[in-house]
């Protein structure tokens, strides 16, 4: 690999050809502040100008995040001219930013706060602009995401992640001069756009211009209502990330502490989404077997990621028959909570409030879909993200790190290792193959660890010989840009897979739009590893069909997979939302 030698702050530095000054400085351990540069995206827009440096021979200051290194280049990052310029940039940003730090959702994790401290800014000499007080600049139309344009610093990280990684391209810079802002096309409300509610823009935003719609107060109200029986479920990814909200290292598995904290908050029963993750595998596994045997639409594609479902409805409506009809584990749980659980516990379903804790902002949207009420009631009443649960626990004064572990309640708290790995990319596929193999052959796989579908490679493939079904070829994609590659292959008739898993967010649910900030590849790896540790625990069974509580559910209530009651409560339909031209083409 060709390397470039240069000098940064009188230190000899070697960097790969094509690297930027910012990247070269990072390799040398020299910190340069920035707001628009973000390791998750390529082609940094160079919009914020906080990373300015002096380069010998250049007439003006240079943005380190976009300027490539050159042989013999001499760079200075800490001159008086550089320091004063950076302070001025940050001061101007703050003059055009609401002074709401104490009650902003990003207080403590705001990168603008950290950069202001980095450059040593002690005052803002310019008057705050008038528009900052206007509510009309806040878009609350989406059930999942709030856009507060008053706080936008025009770094365009959200624009880039939406276009480059998710290939949805909902957000774009619009207008000119002092009127410029990031907005959906035609300045429409977010709910009227093709937004899939994945929330990756929230993880990308360095400030509080994008954040989840907060339902904490609604849940507090339900918990205080003595006429309501409030139950809660938590997605597998929560136990691998919630600890980060309390300063614990990424990858801390906090299942028992999470259960105990939820009881302290006042929930009547603490159940687990993993219970219905196991149930999903049984329903989905039988659906796959039927499609293979009876000539159904193949490849069959997973349906547990609501952002992915909405993406498919918008951009690939012609391929909707490929989707499994199974509801997501969240929605299966909600339907059973107000039927099976209500019947078992002798509680009128109208008095049950069903709350879910999810890593995903799109789950808020999913819970409000009009078809998600097969029990006669809304399946899931309220959805909170990992971050919202963290705020509730702090508000209640619970010492999370030191709380003693507790166990889930019956009957919807038991789960297997297969259920817990749903939270990582490839987990649904691995769980499904374990059960499909057992159902078809009557035996277990020689190894339950199907490693080819694990990891952060964008598209993964594997072939598993499954008894009479023969070689079953499968694929896994995470991040919608990677999903698009597989969907285009299906359209072209080049996808010879039987089964495809798609997760909307890069890395799967462990990096959903509602997870702790920051989220990056190193953190994704650690959160995933925690789920695989849970899967491999000696206390757990590792195959969904081994879940005794799920067996009882079928025996007493559902009767059989894909039966009448299962179809009524656990399966769903999809909506064609309009055909879009392929990504990158002009309309």
Helices and strands as residue ranges (DSSP letters): E 3-8, E 11-16, H 21-27, E 52-55, E 62-63, E 74-76, H 80-95, G 101-103, H 111-118, G 130-133, G 135-137, E 138-139, E 145-148, H 157-160, I 161-165, E 172-174, G 177-179, E 181-183, G 185-187, G 190-192, H 200-204, E 210-212, H 216-224, E 229-234, G 236-240, G 242-246, H 255-265, E 269-270, H 273-294, E 300-301, H 306-315, G 317-322, H 329-336, I 337-341, H 342-345, G 349-351, E 352-358, H 362-367, E 382-385, H 386-395, G 400-402, H 417-420, G 421-423, H 427-441, G 451-453, E 459-465, G 467-469, E 471-478, H 480-491, E 499-503, G 509-511, H 521-535, G 544-546, H 548-553, I 554-558, H 564-570
